[in-house]
Structures are given as structure tokens and as C-alpha cells.
């Protein structure tokens, strides 16, 4: 495992690369927050490439909780930096099997309007040597993953809220 720098939410403002994306989910904010912060194994149902995930230890989980996720061959260990239900959920990557980054923080903020929720995702990274040269072209790839994830999440939440006929 590669150990990443121990950064906090301030890294969102100082990261060498900061990508910001927004999309709408057709569900109320508490439902969206619950899906994002839920058992990470459920992310396999909506987040592209995520093969498995789990929180460490028994719940309840919140600020300071740690989780492990696997995307393809890479495993990431993360620490929750913000858990402000139902508005904000953020984490730092602490360790990774790949040398993707020297530091990485993801921040998910949720803004409700009418019956929908706008999800704002900030992906802040100090790249590692494996991807440093590719960062200039990374934004559309990262944005595409986010777009698919939000489409999947919206469809999933719409299905779970639909009353039985």
C-alpha cells in the first residue's frame, strides 16, 4: 500500500488539481445522502468500476469512520472528513495499492430544490508519478464517471421510491 499525505478539508482549496462537477438526482436530499453515505458495498450498484466496499468496524458510521473500496485492481483506504447529514459527505484517501496520488480528497455536497437534489462533487488531487502527466486530460474522464454514477444513482433512487401498483 502507498501511504498518501494526511490532508484535511483545506486541501479542497490548495490541491494542484481540483475538478468540480454538478448533476441533479431526482430524489429528496435525505434519500441521496443516505445512498451516498450508506454501506459502501451498495456503491457497486451505481458507481462505475467500484467492485466492493465496506466500512471498518461496526456502525454507526460518521465523521472519522474509515472505509475500504476496490475499483478494479486498486484498493483504497479512506477516512471520513465530513459527515453533515443530509448536506455534506467528504473523505480523504489514506492508502492505495496504486500510486495514483500523493493526496486526494472527495467532497460531496447536496442542495435540495423541489423534489430533486443537486449533487456537487469536488475531486481534489495531488497526482502521483503514474498519472502526473495525464492530469491535463483527466477532467472529461473523471466527469464522465461522475455523470454515469449520478444517472445510475438517480435511476436507483427513483425505482426504490416508486409505489407498487
N, C-alpha and C positions, 0 to 999 in steps of 0.2 A: 504494500500500500504506500502511496505517496501522500505525505502529510502536506496539507495546504496551510497558508498563513491564517492565523487566528484573527479574523476581522469581524467587525460588527456592522450594524446598520449604516454607520457613517461611510462604509465602503461604497454604498449606493451612489454617493456624490463624488467619490475620489477614484473610482475604478478607471483604468485606462480605456476600457470599452464598456459602454452602457447602452443596452438595447431596450427600448420601451415599446410595448405593443398593447393595444386595447381591442376588445371584442365584446359583443353582447351575448349573454346567455338568457334564454327565455325561461327564467325561473327566479323566484324571490331570493334576495341576498342570503338569508339564513340557510336555504337549501344549497346554494352554491358554496358557501363557506363550509357547510357540513361535508359536502362531497370532496372539497379540496383538502380539508384537514382530517378526513376520515382515515380509517385503516389504509395504509399505503398499498396494500395488495389490491384494493379496488381501483387504483390508478391504471392497472393493466387493462381495465375495461374502457378507458377513454384516452389515456396519454400515449401517443405513438412511441413505440420502441421500448416502453417500460415492461420488463418481463416479470419482475417480482419486487415486493417491497414489504417492509414491516417496521413498526416502532420497536425500540428496545424496551423491554420490561413491560409490566402490566400498566394499564391506564389508571386514572385518566391522564391523557397526554395534554401538554400545553407548552408554555414558554420553557425553554431549556431541555425539552424532550429530544431524544435522538432517534434517528431512523436510518435504515439501510435500504437502498434501492439498487436494482440491477437493470441497466439498459444495455442490451446485447451482451458483449463480453465484459463490460466495465461495471464495477461495483462502487457505490458512493456511500459514505457515512456522513450524515448531516446533523446539525443542531438547530433547533427552532429558535429564532431570534425575535420573532413577534408572533403573538397568538391573541389577537384582539378581536374576539368573536363579536359580530359577524363581518368585520370590516377589513381586517388585515392579517396576513399569514406570511411569514418570511423565514428563510433558513440560510445557513452557511454550509458549504461543503467543507468538511474537516479532512477527509481522506478519500483517495480514489485509487483504483488499481491502474488506471491510465494516467499519463502525465498531461492531462487536459489543461489544467490550470494551476496557477500559483495561489490564486484566491478566487472565490466565486460566491456570490450571494444572489438569491432569487427572492423577489418581493411581489406578493400578490395582494392587490387592494381591490375592494369591491364597493361599487356605488350603485344603490338601487334607484330605479326610476320606473314608475308604473308597476307592471308585473315582471319586469326584466331587471337584469343586473349587468352593469358594465364591469368587466374584469380588466384591470390594468396590471400587466406583468412586466417587471423590470428584471433583466438578466444582466448582472454586473460581473465582469470578469477581468482578471489579470491573467492572460493566457500563459500556458506552459510552452516549452520548446516544440512540442509536437504540433501545435496549431497556431503559433505566433504569427507566421507569415500568412495564414489563411483568414485572419480576423477581418480583414477589409471586405471579404466576400461572405462573411458569416451571417450578416443580418437577414438576408432573404431566407436562408436555410432555417435559422432559429425562428424567424417569424412564421415560416410555413409550418413548423412543428406546432407552434402556439395556435395557429389558426385551426389546424386539424384537431388539436386537443380540445379547443373550445367548441368546435362544431360537434365533436363526439360527446362532450360533457352536456351540452345543451340538449342534444337528442336523448341522451340517457335520462336527464332530469325531466324532460317533457314526458317520456314514456312512464317514468315512475309516478308522475303526478296525475296522469290521465285516469279518470274514473273508469271502473269496469262497466261494460254495457251488457 
